Amino acid sequence: MAMMDDDRDINRGPDLNADVGRRRGKRRICRYCAEKTLVIDYKDPQALKYFVTERGKIVPRRISGNCARHQRKVQLAVRRARNIALLPFTVTH
Ligand SMILES: [Zn+2]
């Protein structure tokens, strides 16, 4: 009569946090869509600097968080700003 069936340790509910398919972290929203008053202006290097790396490259969309439309405008603005020497093409140290 050894009925030691008391170990229900193994029977604990499975610990699956269905984490799959769910991207964690905060969702970036395009700041230009969020704030309608913001205008992408190539004459404003302070604003454009946000979308340019310190080496002078344009930050890719998945990092900048811009939507396609505004990323395009940013790229255009950066290119214009470069042409009138407001922003560097590349920064070499
Ligand atoms: Zn946008």
PDB file of the backbone (N, CA, C, O) and the ligand in Angstrom, with CONECT records:
HET     ZN  A 101       1
ATOM      1  N   MET A   1       0.812  -1.197   0.000  1.00  0.00           N
ATOM      2  CA  MET A   1       0.000   0.000   0.000  1.00  0.00           C
ATOM      3  C   MET A   1       0.859   1.268   0.000  1.00  0.00           C
ATOM      4  O   MET A   1       0.821   2.042   0.956  1.00  0.00           O
ATOM      5  N   ALA A   2       1.589   1.468  -1.006  1.00  0.00           N
ATOM      6  CA  ALA A   2       2.424   2.664  -1.083  1.00  0.00           C
ATOM      7  C   ALA A   2       1.838   3.600  -2.126  1.00  0.00           C
ATOM      8  O   ALA A   2       2.296   3.667  -3.266  1.00  0.00           O
ATOM      9  N   MET A   3       0.834   4.302  -1.705  1.00  0.00           N
ATOM     10  CA  MET A   3       0.194   5.229  -2.639  1.00  0.00           C
ATOM     11  C   MET A   3       0.716   6.643  -2.418  1.00  0.00           C
ATOM     12  O   MET A   3       0.040   7.486  -1.829  1.00  0.00           O
ATOM     13  N   MET A   4       1.922   6.884  -2.898  1.00  0.00           N
ATOM     14  CA  MET A   4       2.501   8.220  -2.748  1.00  0.00           C
ATOM     15  C   MET A   4       2.340   8.996  -4.041  1.00  0.00           C
ATOM     16  O   MET A   4       3.313   9.380  -4.690  1.00  0.00           O
ATOM     17  N   ASP A   5       1.123   9.206  -4.383  1.00  0.00           N
ATOM     18  CA  ASP A   5       0.866   9.876  -5.662  1.00  0.00           C
ATOM     19  C   ASP A   5       0.778  11.379  -5.535  1.00  0.00           C
ATOM     20  O   ASP A   5       0.134  12.061  -6.332  1.00  0.00           O
ATOM     21  N   ASP A   6       1.433  11.864  -4.527  1.00  0.00           N
ATOM     22  CA  ASP A   6       1.200  13.249  -4.209  1.00  0.00           C
ATOM     23  C   ASP A   6       2.112  14.230  -4.930  1.00  0.00           C
ATOM     24  O   ASP A   6       2.017  15.443  -4.740  1.00  0.00           O
ATOM     25  N   ASP A   7       2.974  13.702  -5.738  1.00  0.00           N
ATOM     26  CA  ASP A   7       3.878  14.663  -6.370  1.00  0.00           C
ATOM     27  C   ASP A   7       3.265  15.221  -7.642  1.00  0.00           C
ATOM     28  O   ASP A   7       3.457  14.687  -8.734  1.00  0.00           O
ATOM     29  N   ARG A   8       2.556  16.259  -7.484  1.00  0.00           N
ATOM     30  CA  ARG A   8       1.986  16.880  -8.678  1.00  0.00           C
ATOM     31  C   ARG A   8       2.847  18.039  -9.159  1.00  0.00           C
ATOM     32  O   ARG A   8       2.380  18.993  -9.781  1.00  0.00           O
ATOM     33  N   ASP A   9       4.094  17.907  -8.843  1.00  0.00           N
ATOM     34  CA  ASP A   9       5.044  18.923  -9.289  1.00  0.00           C
ATOM     35  C   ASP A   9       5.069  19.034 -10.800  1.00  0.00           C
ATOM     36  O   ASP A   9       5.070  20.114 -11.391  1.00  0.00           O
ATOM     37  N   ILE A  10       5.087  17.868 -11.377  1.00  0.00           N
ATOM     38  CA  ILE A  10       5.207  17.854 -12.831  1.00  0.00           C
ATOM     39  C   ILE A  10       3.944  18.347 -13.506  1.00  0.00           C
ATOM     40  O   ILE A  10       3.935  18.725 -14.678  1.00  0.00           O
ATOM     41  N   ASN A  11       2.909  18.330 -12.747  1.00  0.00           N
ATOM     42  CA  ASN A  11       1.642  18.662 -13.349  1.00  0.00           C
ATOM     43  C   ASN A  11       1.311  20.143 -13.294  1.00  0.00           C
ATOM     44  O   ASN A  11       0.194  20.555 -13.608  1.00  0.00           O
ATOM     45  N   ARG A  12       2.250  20.902 -12.912  1.00  0.00           N
ATOM     46  CA  ARG A  12       2.015  22.335 -12.924  1.00  0.00           C
ATOM     47  C   ARG A  12       1.637  22.788 -14.334  1.00  0.00           C
ATOM     48  O   ARG A  12       2.072  22.210 -15.330  1.00  0.00           O
ATOM     49  N   GLY A  13       0.861  23.780 -14.387  1.00  0.00           N
ATOM     50  CA  GLY A  13       0.456  24.288 -15.698  1.00  0.00           C
ATOM     51  C   GLY A  13       1.661  24.725 -16.493  1.00  0.00           C
ATOM     52  O   GLY A  13       2.616  25.282 -15.951  1.00  0.00           O
ATOM     53  N   PRO A  14       1.610  24.480 -17.717  1.00  0.00           N
ATOM     54  CA  PRO A  14       2.736  24.829 -18.586  1.00  0.00           C
ATOM     55  C   PRO A  14       2.972  26.330 -18.606  1.00  0.00           C
ATOM     56  O   PRO A  14       2.039  27.133 -18.611  1.00  0.00           O
ATOM     57  N   ASP A  15       4.205  26.669 -18.616  1.00  0.00           N
ATOM     58  CA  ASP A  15       4.568  28.069 -18.453  1.00  0.00           C
ATOM     59  C   ASP A  15       4.755  28.787 -19.782  1.00  0.00           C
ATOM     60  O   ASP A  15       5.693  29.564 -19.954  1.00  0.00           O
ATOM     61  N   LEU A  16       3.896  28.532 -20.672  1.00  0.00           N
ATOM     62  CA  LEU A  16       4.056  29.203 -21.953  1.00  0.00           C
ATOM     63  C   LEU A  16       3.452  30.588 -21.886  1.00  0.00           C
ATOM     64  O   LEU A  16       2.233  30.748 -21.825  1.00  0.00           O
ATOM     65  N   ASN A  17       4.287  31.554 -21.897  1.00  0.00           N
ATOM     66  CA  ASN A  17       3.741  32.878 -22.146  1.00  0.00           C
ATOM     67  C   ASN A  17       3.759  33.023 -23.642  1.00  0.00           C
ATOM     68  O   ASN A  17       4.824  33.124 -24.252  1.00  0.00           O
ATOM     69  N   ALA A  18       2.650  33.034 -24.205  1.00  0.00           N
ATOM     70  CA  ALA A  18       2.620  33.103 -25.658  1.00  0.00           C
ATOM     71  C   ALA A  18       3.174  34.451 -26.087  1.00  0.00           C
ATOM     72  O   ALA A  18       2.455  35.434 -26.269  1.00  0.00           O
ATOM     73  N   ASP A  19       4.453  34.441 -26.235  1.00  0.00           N
ATOM     74  CA  ASP A  19       5.168  35.680 -26.490  1.00  0.00           C
ATOM     75  C   ASP A  19       5.427  35.856 -27.973  1.00  0.00           C
ATOM     76  O   ASP A  19       5.926  36.880 -28.439  1.00  0.00           O
ATOM     77  N   VAL A  20       5.069  34.822 -28.679  1.00  0.00           N
ATOM     78  CA  VAL A  20       5.455  34.790 -30.070  1.00  0.00           C
ATOM     79  C   VAL A  20       4.539  35.684 -30.903  1.00  0.00           C
ATOM     80  O   VAL A  20       3.335  35.764 -30.658  1.00  0.00           O
ATOM     81  N   GLY A  21       5.101  36.320 -31.840  1.00  0.00           N
ATOM     82  CA  GLY A  21       4.298  37.155 -32.722  1.00  0.00           C
ATOM     83  C   GLY A  21       3.969  38.486 -32.114  1.00  0.00           C
ATOM     84  O   GLY A  21       3.314  39.323 -32.735  1.00  0.00           O
ATOM     85  N   ARG A  22       4.429  38.684 -30.888  1.00  0.00           N
ATOM     86  CA  ARG A  22       4.146  39.941 -30.229  1.00  0.00           C
ATOM     87  C   ARG A  22       5.462  40.669 -30.045  1.00  0.00           C
ATOM     88  O   ARG A  22       6.345  40.211 -29.320  1.00  0.00           O
ATOM     89  N   ARG A  23       5.579  41.767 -30.683  1.00  0.00           N
ATOM     90  CA  ARG A  23       6.831  42.486 -30.570  1.00  0.00           C
ATOM     91  C   ARG A  23       6.820  43.312 -29.292  1.00  0.00           C
ATOM     92  O   ARG A  23       5.971  44.187 -29.123  1.00  0.00           O
ATOM     93  N   ARG A  24       7.724  43.048 -28.426  1.00  0.00           N
ATOM     94  CA  ARG A  24       7.678  43.809 -27.186  1.00  0.00           C
ATOM     95  C   ARG A  24       8.430  45.132 -27.335  1.00  0.00           C
ATOM     96  O   ARG A  24       9.194  45.338 -28.278  1.00  0.00           O
ATOM     97  N   GLY A  25       8.196  45.975 -26.419  1.00  0.00           N
ATOM     98  CA  GLY A  25       8.801  47.302 -26.519  1.00  0.00           C
ATOM     99  C   GLY A  25       7.763  48.269 -27.005  1.00  0.00           C
ATOM    100  O   GLY A  25       6.688  47.890 -27.469  1.00  0.00           O
ATOM    101  N   LYS A  26       8.111  49.527 -26.887  1.00  0.00           N
ATOM    102  CA  LYS A  26       7.123  50.510 -27.269  1.00  0.00           C
ATOM    103  C   LYS A  26       7.086  50.693 -28.779  1.00  0.00           C
ATOM    104  O   LYS A  26       8.100  50.628 -29.473  1.00  0.00           O
ATOM    105  N   ARG A  27       5.946  50.911 -29.219  1.00  0.00           N
ATOM    106  CA  ARG A  27       5.744  51.113 -30.640  1.00  0.00           C
ATOM    107  C   ARG A  27       6.101  52.557 -30.976  1.00  0.00           C
ATOM    108  O   ARG A  27       5.593  53.503 -30.374  1.00  0.00           O
ATOM    109  N   ARG A  28       6.970  52.690 -31.934  1.00  0.00           N
ATOM    110  CA  ARG A  28       7.349  54.036 -32.323  1.00  0.00           C
ATOM    111  C   ARG A  28       6.305  54.588 -33.271  1.00  0.00           C
ATOM    112  O   ARG A  28       5.820  53.896 -34.167  1.00  0.00           O
ATOM    113  N   ILE A  29       5.982  55.805 -33.062  1.00  0.00           N
ATOM    114  CA  ILE A  29       5.063  56.420 -34.006  1.00  0.00           C
ATOM    115  C   ILE A  29       5.765  57.566 -34.694  1.00  0.00           C
ATOM    116  O   ILE A  29       6.623  58.236 -34.119  1.00  0.00           O
ATOM    117  N   CYS A  30       5.397  57.767 -35.892  1.00  0.00           N
ATOM    118  CA  CYS A  30       5.990  58.840 -36.671  1.00  0.00           C
ATOM    119  C   CYS A  30       5.694  60.161 -35.983  1.00  0.00           C
ATOM    120  O   CYS A  30       4.538  60.513 -35.748  1.00  0.00           O
ATOM    121  N   ARG A  31       6.749  60.876 -35.667  1.00  0.00           N
ATOM    122  CA  ARG A  31       6.516  62.107 -34.907  1.00  0.00           C
ATOM    123  C   ARG A  31       5.843  63.169 -35.748  1.00  0.00           C
ATOM    124  O   ARG A  31       5.198  64.074 -35.217  1.00  0.00           O
ATOM    125  N   TYR A  32       5.988  63.066 -37.032  1.00  0.00           N
ATOM    126  CA  TYR A  32       5.359  64.060 -37.898  1.00  0.00           C
ATOM    127  C   TYR A  32       3.877  63.769 -38.101  1.00  0.00           C
ATOM    128  O   TYR A  32       3.075  64.670 -38.348  1.00  0.00           O
ATOM    129  N   CYS A  33       3.534  62.481 -37.990  1.00  0.00           N
ATOM    130  CA  CYS A  33       2.109  62.157 -38.029  1.00  0.00           C
ATOM    131  C   CYS A  33       1.469  62.518 -36.695  1.00  0.00           C
ATOM    132  O   CYS A  33       0.326  62.971 -36.637  1.00  0.00           O
ATOM    133  N   ALA A  34       2.218  62.312 -35.642  1.00  0.00           N
ATOM    134  CA  ALA A  34       1.678  62.570 -34.315  1.00  0.00           C
ATOM    135  C   ALA A  34       1.453  64.060 -34.105  1.00  0.00           C
ATOM    136  O   ALA A  34       0.456  64.486 -33.522  1.00  0.00           O
ATOM    137  N   GLU A  35       2.400  64.827 -34.592  1.00  0.00           N
ATOM    138  CA  GLU A  35       2.274  66.262 -34.409  1.00  0.00           C
ATOM    139  C   GLU A  35       2.118  66.958 -35.744  1.00  0.00           C
ATOM    140  O   GLU A  35       3.068  67.160 -36.500  1.00  0.00           O
ATOM    141  N   LYS A  36       0.899  67.305 -35.989  1.00  0.00           N
ATOM    142  CA  LYS A  36       0.589  67.866 -37.303  1.00  0.00           C
ATOM    143  C   LYS A  36       1.261  69.220 -37.520  1.00  0.00           C
ATOM    144  O   LYS A  36       1.461  69.658 -38.653  1.00  0.00           O
ATOM    145  N   THR A  37       1.596  69.858 -36.431  1.00  0.00           N
ATOM    146  CA  THR A  37       2.186  71.188 -36.558  1.00  0.00           C
ATOM    147  C   THR A  37       3.647  71.122 -36.977  1.00  0.00           C
ATOM    148  O   THR A  37       4.202  72.100 -37.479  1.00  0.00           O
ATOM    149  N   LEU A  38       4.262  69.973 -36.771  1.00  0.00           N
ATOM    150  CA  LEU A  38       5.655  69.836 -37.160  1.00  0.00           C
ATOM    151  C   LEU A  38       5.777  69.822 -38.677  1.00  0.00           C
ATOM    152  O   LEU A  38       5.060  69.103 -39.373  1.00  0.00           O
ATOM    153  N   VAL A  39       6.671  70.607 -39.149  1.00  0.00           N
ATOM    154  CA  VAL A  39       6.889  70.646 -40.587  1.00  0.00           C
ATOM    155  C   VAL A  39       8.324  70.241 -40.855  1.00  0.00           C
ATOM    156  O   VAL A  39       9.247  70.655 -40.154  1.00  0.00           O
ATOM    157  N   ILE A  40       8.491  69.434 -41.868  1.00  0.00           N
ATOM    158  CA  ILE A  40       9.837  69.046 -42.251  1.00  0.00           C
ATOM    159  C   ILE A  40      10.417  70.149 -43.119  1.00  0.00           C
ATOM    160  O   ILE A  40       9.976  70.372 -44.247  1.00  0.00           O
ATOM    161  N   ASP A  41      11.384  70.815 -42.590  1.00  0.00           N
ATOM    162  CA  ASP A  41      11.917  71.979 -43.267  1.00  0.00           C
ATOM    163  C   ASP A  41      13.413  71.809 -43.475  1.00  0.00           C
ATOM    164  O   ASP A  41      14.171  71.611 -42.525  1.00  0.00           O
ATOM    165  N   TYR A  42      13.814  71.889 -44.712  1.00  0.00           N
ATOM    166  CA  TYR A  42      15.234  71.688 -44.991  1.00  0.00           C
ATOM    167  C   TYR A  42      16.083  72.850 -44.515  1.00  0.00           C
ATOM    168  O   TYR A  42      17.310  72.768 -44.458  1.00  0.00           O
ATOM    169  N   LYS A  43      15.398  73.940 -44.172  1.00  0.00           N
ATOM    170  CA  LYS A  43      16.141  75.095 -43.677  1.00  0.00           C
ATOM    171  C   LYS A  43      16.320  75.024 -42.163  1.00  0.00           C
ATOM    172  O   LYS A  43      16.818  75.956 -41.531  1.00  0.00           O
ATOM    173  N   ASP A  44      15.907  73.909 -41.611  1.00  0.00           N
ATOM    174  CA  ASP A  44      15.985  73.772 -40.171  1.00  0.00           C
ATOM    175  C   ASP A  44      16.864  72.575 -39.785  1.00  0.00           C
ATOM    176  O   ASP A  44      16.352  71.501 -39.470  1.00  0.00           O
ATOM    177  N   PRO A  45      18.168  72.763 -39.811  1.00  0.00           N
ATOM    178  CA  PRO A  45      19.074  71.650 -39.556  1.00  0.00           C
ATOM    179  C   PRO A  45      18.949  71.098 -38.144  1.00  0.00           C
ATOM    180  O   PRO A  45      19.310  69.946 -37.900  1.00  0.00           O
ATOM    181  N   GLN A  46      18.461  71.873 -37.239  1.00  0.00           N
ATOM    182  CA  GLN A  46      18.294  71.366 -35.881  1.00  0.00           C
ATOM    183  C   GLN A  46      17.309  70.205 -35.854  1.00  0.00           C
ATOM    184  O   GLN A  46      17.531  69.202 -35.176  1.00  0.00           O
ATOM    185  N   ALA A  47      16.226  70.353 -36.596  1.00  0.00           N
ATOM    186  CA  ALA A  47      15.233  69.297 -36.651  1.00  0.00           C
ATOM    187  C   ALA A  47      15.742  68.116 -37.468  1.00  0.00           C
ATOM    188  O   ALA A  47      15.484  66.957 -37.143  1.00  0.00           O
ATOM    189  N   LEU A  48      16.453  68.428 -38.513  1.00  0.00           N
ATOM    190  CA  LEU A  48      16.926  67.363 -39.398  1.00  0.00           C
ATOM    191  C   LEU A  48      18.028  66.540 -38.745  1.00  0.00           C
ATOM    192  O   LEU A  48      18.205  65.360 -39.048  1.00  0.00           O
ATOM    193  N   LYS A  49      18.746  67.167 -37.867  1.00  0.00           N
ATOM    194  CA  LYS A  49      19.847  66.472 -37.205  1.00  0.00           C
ATOM    195  C   LYS A  49      19.360  65.227 -36.477  1.00  0.00           C
ATOM    196  O   LYS A  49      20.094  64.252 -36.312  1.00  0.00           O
ATOM    197  N   TYR A  50      18.136  65.284 -36.059  1.00  0.00           N
ATOM    198  CA  TYR A  50      17.535  64.159 -35.355  1.00  0.00           C
ATOM    199  C   TYR A  50      17.504  62.916 -36.239  1.00  0.00           C
ATOM    200  O   TYR A  50      17.525  61.787 -35.747  1.00  0.00           O
ATOM    201  N   PHE A  51      17.454  63.137 -37.533  1.00  0.00           N
ATOM    202  CA  PHE A  51      17.326  62.010 -38.453  1.00  0.00           C
ATOM    203  C   PHE A  51      18.623  61.699 -39.180  1.00  0.00           C
ATOM    204  O   PHE A  51      18.649  60.941 -40.150  1.00  0.00           O
ATOM    205  N   VAL A  52      19.677  62.292 -38.698  1.00  0.00           N
ATOM    206  CA  VAL A  52      20.972  62.037 -39.303  1.00  0.00           C
ATOM    207  C   VAL A  52      21.914  61.542 -38.223  1.00  0.00           C
ATOM    208  O   VAL A  52      21.968  62.103 -37.129  1.00  0.00           O
ATOM    209  N   THR A  53      22.643  60.510 -38.526  1.00  0.00           N
ATOM    210  CA  THR A  53      23.580  60.002 -37.532  1.00  0.00           C
ATOM    211  C   THR A  53      24.721  60.987 -37.351  1.00  0.00           C
ATOM    212  O   THR A  53      24.876  61.931 -38.126  1.00  0.00           O
ATOM    213  N   GLU A  54      25.494  60.759 -36.346  1.00  0.00           N
ATOM    214  CA  GLU A  54      26.584  61.703 -36.097  1.00  0.00           C
ATOM    215  C   GLU A  54      27.643  61.621 -37.182  1.00  0.00           C
ATOM    216  O   GLU A  54      28.513  62.485 -37.285  1.00  0.00           O
ATOM    217  N   ARG A  55      27.561  60.594 -37.970  1.00  0.00           N
ATOM    218  CA  ARG A  55      28.508  60.512 -39.076  1.00  0.00           C
ATOM    219  C   ARG A  55      27.915  61.082 -40.355  1.00  0.00           C
ATOM    220  O   ARG A  55      28.538  61.035 -41.415  1.00  0.00           O
ATOM    221  N   GLY A  56      26.739  61.604 -40.249  1.00  0.00           N
ATOM    222  CA  GLY A  56      26.169  62.294 -41.385  1.00  0.00           C
ATOM    223  C   GLY A  56      25.257  61.437 -42.244  1.00  0.00           C
ATOM    224  O   GLY A  56      24.823  61.865 -43.314  1.00  0.00           O
ATOM    225  N   LYS A  57      24.964  60.230 -41.779  1.00  0.00           N
ATOM    226  CA  LYS A  57      24.090  59.370 -42.588  1.00  0.00           C
ATOM    227  C   LYS A  57      22.640  59.523 -42.146  1.00  0.00           C
ATOM    228  O   LYS A  57      22.357  59.845 -40.992  1.00  0.00           O
ATOM    229  N   ILE A  58      21.752  59.294 -43.061  1.00  0.00           N
ATOM    230  CA  ILE A  58      20.335  59.386 -42.733  1.00  0.00           C
ATOM    231  C   ILE A  58      19.922  58.145 -41.953  1.00  0.00           C
ATOM    232  O   ILE A  58      20.235  57.018 -42.336  1.00  0.00           O
ATOM    233  N   VAL A  59      19.231  58.369 -40.879  1.00  0.00           N
ATOM    234  CA  VAL A  59      18.791  57.266 -40.034  1.00  0.00           C
ATOM    235  C   VAL A  59      17.702  56.476 -40.751  1.00  0.00           C
ATOM    236  O   VAL A  59      16.745  57.069 -41.248  1.00  0.00           O
ATOM    237  N   PRO A  60      17.825  55.162 -40.814  1.00  0.00           N
ATOM    238  CA  PRO A  60      16.801  54.360 -41.485  1.00  0.00           C
ATOM    239  C   PRO A  60      15.451  54.431 -40.783  1.00  0.00           C
ATOM    240  O   PRO A  60      15.348  54.736 -39.594  1.00  0.00           O
ATOM    241  N   ARG A  61      14.458  54.146 -41.545  1.00  0.00           N
ATOM    242  CA  ARG A  61      13.092  54.347 -41.055  1.00  0.00           C
ATOM    243  C   ARG A  61      12.773  53.534 -39.811  1.00  0.00           C
ATOM    244  O   ARG A  61      12.090  54.018 -38.908  1.00  0.00           O
ATOM    245  N   ARG A  62      13.261  52.307 -39.758  1.00  0.00           N
ATOM    246  CA  ARG A  62      12.882  51.488 -38.602  1.00  0.00           C
ATOM    247  C   ARG A  62      13.500  52.016 -37.316  1.00  0.00           C
ATOM    248  O   ARG A  62      13.077  51.656 -36.218  1.00  0.00           O
ATOM    249  N   ILE A  63      14.499  52.867 -37.463  1.00  0.00           N
ATOM    250  CA  ILE A  63      15.088  53.454 -36.273  1.00  0.00           C
ATOM    251  C   ILE A  63      14.487  54.820 -35.986  1.00  0.00           C
ATOM    252  O   ILE A  63      14.207  55.158 -34.836  1.00  0.00           O
ATOM    253  N   SER A  64      14.294  55.587 -37.023  1.00  0.00           N
ATOM    254  CA  SER A  64      13.740  56.913 -36.812  1.00  0.00           C
ATOM    255  C   SER A  64      12.273  56.819 -36.409  1.00  0.00           C
ATOM    256  O   SER A  64      11.757  57.693 -35.712  1.00  0.00           O
ATOM    257  N   GLY A  65      11.607  55.762 -36.849  1.00  0.00           N
ATOM    258  CA  GLY A  65      10.208  55.580 -36.481  1.00  0.00           C
ATOM    259  C   GLY A  65       9.258  56.347 -37.378  1.00  0.00           C
ATOM    260  O   GLY A  65       8.053  56.385 -37.132  1.00  0.00           O
ATOM    261  N   ASN A  66       9.788  56.943 -38.393  1.00  0.00           N
ATOM    262  CA  ASN A  66       8.934  57.682 -39.303  1.00  0.00           C
ATOM    263  C   ASN A  66       8.103  56.753 -40.176  1.00  0.00           C
ATOM    264  O   ASN A  66       8.478  55.607 -40.423  1.00  0.00           O
ATOM    265  N   CYS A  67       7.008  57.250 -40.621  1.00  0.00           N
ATOM    266  CA  CYS A  67       6.245  56.506 -41.595  1.00  0.00           C
ATOM    267  C   CYS A  67       6.893  56.733 -42.955  1.00  0.00           C
ATOM    268  O   CYS A  67       7.738  57.615 -43.103  1.00  0.00           O
ATOM    269  N   ALA A  68       6.511  55.965 -43.916  1.00  0.00           N
ATOM    270  CA  ALA A  68       7.165  56.014 -45.220  1.00  0.00           C
ATOM    271  C   ALA A  68       7.086  57.397 -45.835  1.00  0.00           C
ATOM    272  O   ALA A  68       8.050  57.898 -46.413  1.00  0.00           O
ATOM    273  N   ARG A  69       5.928  57.998 -45.701  1.00  0.00           N
ATOM    274  CA  ARG A  69       5.730  59.285 -46.346  1.00  0.00           C
ATOM    275  C   ARG A  69       6.651  60.341 -45.753  1.00  0.00           C
ATOM    276  O   ARG A  69       7.297  61.101 -46.476  1.00  0.00           O
ATOM    277  N   HIS A  70       6.701  60.375 -44.439  1.00  0.00           N
ATOM    278  CA  HIS A  70       7.498  61.408 -43.810  1.00  0.00           C
ATOM    279  C   HIS A  70       8.986  61.103 -43.887  1.00  0.00           C
ATOM    280  O   HIS A  70       9.813  62.013 -43.950  1.00  0.00           O
ATOM    281  N   GLN A  71       9.318  59.823 -43.881  1.00  0.00           N
ATOM    282  CA  GLN A  71      10.726  59.477 -44.042  1.00  0.00           C
ATOM    283  C   GLN A  71      11.241  59.988 -45.375  1.00  0.00           C
ATOM    284  O   GLN A  71      12.369  60.467 -45.490  1.00  0.00           O
ATOM    285  N   ARG A  72      10.391  59.874 -46.367  1.00  0.00           N
ATOM    286  CA  ARG A  72      10.737  60.365 -47.694  1.00  0.00           C
ATOM    287  C   ARG A  72      10.982  61.866 -47.680  1.00  0.00           C
ATOM    288  O   ARG A  72      11.927  62.376 -48.281  1.00  0.00           O
ATOM    289  N   LYS A  73      10.109  62.538 -46.983  1.00  0.00           N
ATOM    290  CA  LYS A  73      10.260  63.992 -46.896  1.00  0.00           C
ATOM    291  C   LYS A  73      11.522  64.355 -46.128  1.00  0.00           C
ATOM    292  O   LYS A  73      12.224  65.307 -46.468  1.00  0.00           O
ATOM    293  N   VAL A  74      11.792  63.588 -45.102  1.00  0.00           N
ATOM    294  CA  VAL A  74      13.005  63.854 -44.327  1.00  0.00           C
ATOM    295  C   VAL A  74      14.238  63.661 -45.203  1.00  0.00           C
ATOM    296  O   VAL A  74      15.165  64.471 -45.190  1.00  0.00           O
ATOM    297  N   GLN A  75      14.226  62.579 -45.956  1.00  0.00           N
ATOM    298  CA  GLN A  75      15.367  62.325 -46.828  1.00  0.00           C
ATOM    299  C   GLN A  75      15.569  63.460 -47.820  1.00  0.00           C
ATOM    300  O   GLN A  75      16.687  63.900 -48.088  1.00  0.00           O
ATOM    301  N   LEU A  76      14.466  63.904 -48.340  1.00  0.00           N
ATOM    302  CA  LEU A  76      14.547  64.990 -49.303  1.00  0.00           C
ATOM    303  C   LEU A  76      15.080  66.255 -48.646  1.00  0.00           C
ATOM    304  O   LEU A  76      15.925  66.956 -49.203  1.00  0.00           O
ATOM    305  N   ALA A  77      14.582  66.527 -47.479  1.00  0.00           N
ATOM    306  CA  ALA A  77      15.003  67.724 -46.767  1.00  0.00           C
ATOM    307  C   ALA A  77      16.486  67.651 -46.415  1.00  0.00           C
ATOM    308  O   ALA A  77      17.215  68.638 -46.519  1.00  0.00           O
ATOM    309  N   VAL A  78      16.913  66.466 -45.999  1.00  0.00           N
ATOM    310  CA  VAL A  78      18.330  66.299 -45.658  1.00  0.00           C
ATOM    311  C   VAL A  78      19.180  66.523 -46.899  1.00  0.00           C
ATOM    312  O   VAL A  78      20.226  67.169 -46.843  1.00  0.00           O
ATOM    313  N   ARG A  79      18.724  65.988 -48.000  1.00  0.00           N
ATOM    314  CA  ARG A  79      19.501  66.144 -49.222  1.00  0.00           C
ATOM    315  C   ARG A  79      19.609  67.622 -49.625  1.00  0.00           C
ATOM    316  O   ARG A  79      20.658  68.099 -50.057  1.00  0.00           O
ATOM    317  N   ARG A  80      18.494  68.316 -49.467  1.00  0.00           N
ATOM    318  CA  ARG A  80      18.514  69.740 -49.797  1.00  0.00           C
ATOM    319  C   ARG A  80      19.417  70.495 -48.843  1.00  0.00           C
ATOM    320  O   ARG A  80      20.206  71.347 -49.250  1.00  0.00           O
ATOM    321  N   ALA A  81      19.292  70.173 -47.589  1.00  0.00           N
ATOM    322  CA  ALA A  81      20.103  70.855 -46.588  1.00  0.00           C
ATOM    323  C   ALA A  81      21.583  70.629 -46.861  1.00  0.00           C
ATOM    324  O   ALA A  81      22.406  71.520 -46.654  1.00  0.00           O
ATOM    325  N   ARG A  82      21.907  69.445 -47.322  1.00  0.00           N
ATOM    326  CA  ARG A  82      23.301  69.170 -47.652  1.00  0.00           C
ATOM    327  C   ARG A  82      23.755  70.040 -48.818  1.00  0.00           C
ATOM    328  O   ARG A  82      24.875  70.550 -48.836  1.00  0.00           O
ATOM    329  N   ASN A  83      22.894  70.190 -49.755  1.00  0.00           N
ATOM    330  CA  ASN A  83      23.256  70.947 -50.947  1.00  0.00           C
ATOM    331  C   ASN A  83      23.515  72.410 -50.647  1.00  0.00           C
ATOM    332  O   ASN A  83      24.316  73.066 -51.313  1.00  0.00           O
ATOM    333  N   ILE A  84      22.837  72.899 -49.653  1.00  0.00           N
ATOM    334  CA  ILE A  84      23.121  74.284 -49.307  1.00  0.00           C
ATOM    335  C   ILE A  84      23.986  74.350 -48.057  1.00  0.00           C
ATOM    336  O   ILE A  84      24.039  75.355 -47.347  1.00  0.00           O
ATOM    337  N   ALA A  85      24.659  73.230 -47.824  1.00  0.00           N
ATOM    338  CA  ALA A  85      25.705  73.183 -46.800  1.00  0.00           C
ATOM    339  C   ALA A  85      25.206  73.433 -45.379  1.00  0.00           C
ATOM    340  O   ALA A  85      25.942  73.936 -44.529  1.00  0.00           O
ATOM    341  N   LEU A  86      23.961  73.080 -45.138  1.00  0.00           N
ATOM    342  CA  LEU A  86      23.489  73.157 -43.761  1.00  0.00           C
ATOM    343  C   LEU A  86      23.846  71.901 -42.999  1.00  0.00           C
ATOM    344  O   LEU A  86      24.038  71.916 -41.783  1.00  0.00           O
ATOM    345  N   LEU A  87      23.932  70.797 -43.758  1.00  0.00           N
ATOM    346  CA  LEU A  87      24.305  69.535 -43.144  1.00  0.00           C
ATOM    347  C   LEU A  87      25.490  68.952 -43.906  1.00  0.00           C
ATOM    348  O   LEU A  87      25.621  69.161 -45.112  1.00  0.00           O
ATOM    349  N   PRO A  88      26.320  68.248 -43.226  1.00  0.00           N
ATOM    350  CA  PRO A  88      27.459  67.623 -43.908  1.00  0.00           C
ATOM    351  C   PRO A  88      27.041  66.368 -44.668  1.00  0.00           C
ATOM    352  O   PRO A  88      26.096  65.684 -44.275  1.00  0.00           O
ATOM    353  N   PHE A  89      27.724  66.077 -45.725  1.00  0.00           N
ATOM    354  CA  PHE A  89      27.472  64.818 -46.423  1.00  0.00           C
ATOM    355  C   PHE A  89      27.981  63.667 -45.580  1.00  0.00           C
ATOM    356  O   PHE A  89      27.273  62.695 -45.317  1.00  0.00           O
ATOM    357  N   THR A  90      29.201  63.803 -45.174  1.00  0.00           N
ATOM    358  CA  THR A  90      29.763  62.847 -44.212  1.00  0.00           C
ATOM    359  C   THR A  90      30.651  63.626 -43.266  1.00  0.00           C
ATOM    360  O   THR A  90      31.186  64.687 -43.588  1.00  0.00           O
ATOM    361  N   VAL A  91      30.779  63.063 -42.110  1.00  0.00           N
ATOM    362  CA  VAL A  91      31.656  63.719 -41.148  1.00  0.00           C
ATOM    363  C   VAL A  91      32.900  62.860 -40.982  1.00  0.00           C
ATOM    364  O   VAL A  91      32.818  61.684 -40.627  1.00  0.00           O
ATOM    365  N   THR A  92      34.003  63.439 -41.234  1.00  0.00           N
ATOM    366  CA  THR A  92      35.235  62.692 -41.021  1.00  0.00           C
ATOM    367  C   THR A  92      36.032  63.367 -39.913  1.00  0.00           C
ATOM    368  O   THR A  92      36.195  64.586 -39.849  1.00  0.00           O
ATOM    369  N   HIS A  93      36.499  62.511 -39.075  1.00  0.00           N
ATOM    370  CA  HIS A  93      37.262  63.076 -37.956  1.00  0.00           C
ATOM    371  C   HIS A  93      38.750  62.922 -38.203  1.00  0.00           C
ATOM    372  O   HIS A  93      39.560  63.337 -37.374  1.00  0.00           O
TER     373      HIS A  93
HETATM  374 ZN    ZN A 101       4.262  60.269 -40.736  1.00  0.00          ZN2+
END
